[in-house]
Amino acid sequence: MTMKLFDTFEAVKFPEEDMIFITCGGYLYYIYNPEYKWWRKHSNAGNDHLTVSNYPDVSREELVDAMKGLFPQKETDFMRLCNSSQLCIRDMLALLKEDYAKYMSDRVLYHTIHHFLLESDICHKSFEKLQKLLDDATANQYDNNQVLTQIKNLSFMIIGRDIFKKEIGIVDGHDSSSYFWIMPVRVIEYENTADLDSVAEMRSAEISIEEDDVAQYLTPFLYQHFDEELEENKKRKDVSGFEWYLEHNFFTFDSMVLILKDIEDTVDALISGRETEYTQKLKIKRGTATYQLVYAKNLNEEEIAEYNANRPTEDDTQVALIVDFYQRFLYRMEYMMKVGKEKGCNLISFMGP
C-alpha cells in the first residue's frame, strides 16, 4: 500500500535500487537515493507515469529520515532538498513566494523577478543570488522600492543588459503564446502549401513578435506587399489573403527587400517628422491590446477593463520606441535572409498564433 502524502502526492519504494519515488497523480516527480543521501527532481517530472500500486510502500520512518527529520506537508518541502539547477522557474517562484511573502505579494516585484528568471542564461544562479538579496532585504527591512532597485541592478550585472527598459519586444526563437513566428522557409510540396509537412522551416533563424505589435507596426507593410498570386500563397487550400492564424503567409526575398526599404524610409520619416502614407497608418490604433496593456503588468483586471471600454483610436507610442523596434527588426530580417539563402530557403514566412 502506498503512503499517501498531501493532495495526490504519494511515496513508494523502488526496491531494485532501494530508492524512494515521490509521485503526483501517478506521475514521477522526485527521487531519493539513499546511497548518496540526496534528492533530485526527475528530469521528466510530470510526464512518466507509474502504476504506484505495483510498488512496495515506504515507511514513515524511512521518509522522515530521507527528509532530514521532516514529514512532507507540501511540494516545496521536496524542492528545498533538490539542487536548484533541477528546478523550473515555476518551482523557484513557489519557493520565493513561500519564503519572502512580503516582497512576492507585491505585483511589480513578482513580475520583475519572474522576468529576471526568464531572461537569465543560467537560471539557477540568478535564483540563488535572488535568495541572498531577499534574505538581506528581510534582515535590513528594506522597503519594496529599495528591493526593486536592487533586483534591477542585480539583473543588469548578471545578464549584461537592461531587460526592463521599455521596448517593443522581439523574441529570438519560438514563443508559443500570442506571437507571430517569422522564419526562412522553402516549399517542398506544392499540392497544398497550407499543409505544414509541405514546408521546410529554418527554426534556427526564427524570431517571434507579439501579435498586437505585428498588427500595430508591421501590418501596413505586410499587407501592402503580400502577393496573393504568388504560387506558394495560391496553393494554400482554403486560405486566401493574409491569414492571421496558424497559416504560412509567404513573402519572397525580393518582397522582403521592398518591405525593409519601406521600413527604412519610415524610420527616416519618423525621426525627421516627415509625414508619409505609413506614418499616417501608424497613428491608427490596431490589434486587441495596446503597447501599454501588453507591457504594463501591474494593471489589474478592473483597470484593463476600464481601459478597453475607452480604447483610443490613435496610437500614442513614443516615436523612439517605434524607431528602436524597426531598427532591430531590420537587422534581424537582413540576417535571416542571408542565412536563409545560404541554407537553400527562398521565402520568409509570417505565421500567426
Disulfide bonds with the S-S distance in Angstrom:
none
